[in-house]
Amino acid sequence: MTPDADLDVARLTPSEPIAEAQAADAIEACFGLSGELARLPGEADDNFLLDPGGQERYVVKFAHLRADPAVVDVQVRVLRHIESAAPGLPVPRVLPAVDGELRTTVPSGPLRGRIVHALSYLDGRLLRSVTTGRPLRRALGGTLAELGRALRGFDDPLVHRPLLWDLAQLPQLRPLLAGRRPRERDHRLRRCHGDRAGQ
């Protein structure tokens, strides 16, 4: 038994981490930018915070080696759509590459052919790190409503693809448990799979 063919399970195998020096060379080649780099966490991509020393900072995302270029295209196109439909919303802005494309591929060097795109960095704090009250919840609700309205005019078949971290997909992910090395908390995963499958 194997996972559902529509699920992007290839991204579960991590790519070899990109060294900062390699990332710096690729960023300069692709975006004409240089500066201080700091690695950021990510589900599958290699992400870096770039500080060129001015007012603007950027998040540079090197896609997973097995990433579908069409999926990356959708990610950048939806951000450009939001920027056009609701320019006041606090969403990252896509920084075009030196070739004018919204996403590009590294032209040479060790990362040659790797898909990469860059976004403006949004300062802020994680919701879990702040005390939430009625004013904040109201502001969040209003922002999410505006975001939903802005997204009404955007659609693509890829935005309807099954996502691994969607709990509705748990029954399709059951075969992956069989291939895991036994771990202390596996019984919780199996119980969760059983609970979801019975619903």
N, C-alpha and C positions, 0 to 999 in steps of 0.2 A: 504494500500500500504506500502510495506517495502523496505528498500534499497536492492540493488543487493546482492545476497547471496555470490558472490565472493569477496565482499569488506569486509575488516577486521574492521568492525564497533565496535566489542567488545572492542577494545583498546581505544575507545572514552570515556569509563568509567574509570576514573583514579583509579589506585591501591592506597591503603593506603600508604602514604609516609613512606619510611624506615628510621628509626632513625639512626643517625650516629654511635651510640654505637653498634647497631645490625649489621650495615654494617661492622664496624671494626672487630667484631668477625668473621663474615662470610668470610671476605677477608683473615684473618689470617688462617682460617681453609682451605680455598680453594686454596690459592696461597702462603701461608707461608710468607706473607708480613704484615707489620704494619707501621704506621706513621701518619702524619697529614692528615686529611680528610677534603675536602671542597665539598659541594654539587654543582653540575653543572646542568644547565637547560637541559630539554629533552622533546621530544614529548610525549612519553609514558613510557619510562624506568626510573628507578632511577639511576642516574649517579653521580659518585663521582670522584674527583681528589685526587689521593693518592700520597703523597710525603714521601717516606721512609727516606729521609734525605741524600740521595746520589745524583748522577748526574742524574739518571733516575726517571721520574715521570710517573704515569700511570692513565688511565681512566678506572674505574671499572663500568661495566654496569650490573645492576640487571634488567632482563627483566620484562616487564609487567606480572602480574599474569596470564593473558589470552594469553600470547604470544605463538605462535606455535614454538616448539623446532626446527622444520625443517627450519623455517625462520631464526632463530638465527644461525643454522649450516651454512646456505648459506652465511650469513654475515661474519662469520669468515673464511669460506673456500675461499671466493673471495679475502679477504685480503691476505691470504697465497698464493693464486695464483699470485696476483700482485707482492708480494715479490719475488717469484720465477722467474716470467717472466721479471720483470723490477726492480731489486733490488735498482737501483738508484733513483726511484721515491719517493717523500716525502709522504708516506702513513703510517698510524699507523701499528705497528707490533703486532701480536697477541702473548700474553704471555700465554704459556700453564699453566694449573693448576697443582697442586701437583700430581694429578693422571695421568698427561701427556695429558689430553684431551684439545682440543682447547676451549671448553666451558664445564662447569660442573654445577652441582646442589649443593646447600648448603646442607651439610650432616646432620646437626642437629640444634637445637635452634629454635628461633621464625621464622627464614626465611627458615626453612627446606623445601627442594624441589624447592626453587626458582632458576631459571636458571641465571647463571652469567658468564661473560667473562671479560677479562682484555686486554687493549691495551696500547701500548706506547703513551705518550702524545706528541703532536706536538706543539711546541711553534710557535706563529705567531700572526698576527693581522687580524681582520675581514676586508674584502675588503671594506665594507662601511665606515671604519674608516680611510682609506688612500686616498691620491690623486692619481688617476690613470692617467698614461701617456702612450705613445706609447711603451716604453721599458717594462713596467709592463704588458700591454695587450699582447705584443708579447711573453713574458715569460709564461703568463697564457695559451695562445693558444698552445704554444709548449708543456707545461706540460699536458694539456688536450689531445693533440694528442697522446702523449706517453702513457697516461692512456688508451685511447681508443684502441691503438695497443696492450697493455698488456692484455686487457680484451677479445680480439678476441678468445682466446682459452678457455674461460670459458662460460659455459651455464648450466642452470638448469631450470626446469619448473617454479620454484618459482620466478625467476627474471622477469618473464613475467606476474606476478599476477597484478591485478588492485591495484593502490595505492590511498588512500583517498585524498592525497594532489595533485594528478594529476588533473589539470583543466578539462581534458577530461572526468573525472568521475562526474562532477557536476550534470548532469541530473539524475544519479543514486542516488545522495545524497539528492535530493529534499525532500523525505519523512522525513528526519531528521529535516527539518525546522518546520514541523508540531508539532514535539514533544518538541521544544524548548520553554522555557519561553520567552515571548516577551521582546525584548531589543531594545535600541534606534536605532541601525544601521541595524536592520533586513531588512529594505526596500532595503538596498544596496545588501544584500545577495540575496533577491528574484529577484531583477532586474538583478543581475549577472547570476543567474540561468536561468532566462528567455532569456537573451542574448545568453548564451551558447547553450541552447536547440534549439534556432532558427537557429543555424549555421549548 
